[in-house]
């Protein structure tokens, strides 16, 4: 925020479950010391306006100074749509909700911390459609990019991302490359994240291809480190070949790429409890030195995967130190 505080918004479950469809509202906590300590009680940012819940938050400071809040309004297993609200008063109040998808109906997944504003001002987000009217639920999501050139008032769909394989694709994210292309990184089966590229600012996409990022079926987050051309990757670093952690969302690992994902260096774990369930990472660069991560950090044995949230703070000197 412009007063120096940091606002963290998350899904607060209030029923007996912390599952994907359990009731939840959007809650906010504030930090006035760069993420070291946080306010002790929730402020309700958005009551539960969905038939099931509201979840998967992205906060984005727009180039015009406004703050955009994106989230999923989940009414049912066939009706889950990304919504956008705008604040012109530093998150004190929010506009009416604008749906980001109006050309299709269905169950669309937009992960948290997943919306970008390109250098030319275009807003872009990537979604996976898993179910809809007359369409059976499928784990292999149909991937689309939606984009807006009027600060989110209207949105246009890309063509579907081509996938002629049996690889399951879910929970895509986007990053803008130095040459203007967009890269989509995709939670996938097969032991690796998948990738797709767009050369026309999100309208059309290349066929999915395997990345060099080993991963269970769990989302990764990649963002450019401000003031550099380097990328920060946060993900679960394993391909399932180790029996103890096969299929599990542990460890939580960071890495840096200086060549837009061709190679990854400074690979090190932030959390590595074999029982941990680390996923859905939000990245916030506080200043030139410090980085915050917010992520789910439940326990597999306790079944609290999505119901526990961790915030981790580290500095760039640690990030660029050699792995121990």
ZIURTA-V296697 format. One line per field, one symbol per residue. ss: DSSP state (A for helix, B for strand, O for the rest). A space follows every 50 residues. Layout:
# ZIURTA-V296697
ss = ???
This chain:
# ZIURTA-V296697
ss = OOOOOBBBBBBBBOOOOOOOOOOBBBBBBBBOOOOOOOOOOOBBBBOOOO OOBBBBBBBBBOOOOOBBBBBBBBBBOOBBBBBBBBBOOOOOOOOOOBBO OOOOOOBBBOOOOOOBBOOOOOBBBBBBBBBBOOBOOOOOOBBBBBBBOO OOOOOBBOOOOOOOOOOOBBBBBBBBOOOOOBBBBBBBOOOBBBBBBBOO OOOOOOOOBBBBBBOOOOOOBBBBOOOOOOBBBBBOOOOOOOAAAOOOOO OBBBBBBOOOOOOOBBBBBBBOOOOBBBBBBBBBBOOOOBBBBBBBBBBO OOOOOOOOBBBBBBBAAAAOOOOO
